[in-house]
Amino acid sequence: MNTSSQFVDYVRELLAPLAPFTDGKFFGGHAMKYQGIQFAMIMGNTLYFRVNADTRPDYERCGCQPFSYSTKKGLVEVRKFYSLPEELFEQPEELLVWARRAILASEDR
């Protein structure tokens, strides 16, 4: 599952109004951090945002999936990060609303 640099650049552009944020390589993908706390990640060519108990239902209602990966023992779901509804990529202002909610969710430790 390789992350394309073009997709990373595209996500950076979409999230630019949140500046300053940092990003870098992360377990074969890419992590996005705001004030040092990870709020998003890109694995493959999928953007995942951090969720909490308050925001997870919104993602589930939209049919979004938690990040998951396979091991020898089976599938592991990381329910702290969910993929985004595809239509958000066509609605940059709404994507930023969800990103800000992900930043707040990442503060729940």
ABEGO torsion letter per residue (X at the ends): XBBBAAAAAAAAAAAAAAOBBBBBBBGGBBBBBBGGBBABBBBEABBBBBBBAAAAAAAAAAGBBBBBBBBAAEBBBBAABBBBBAAAAABAAAAAAAAAAAAAAAABX
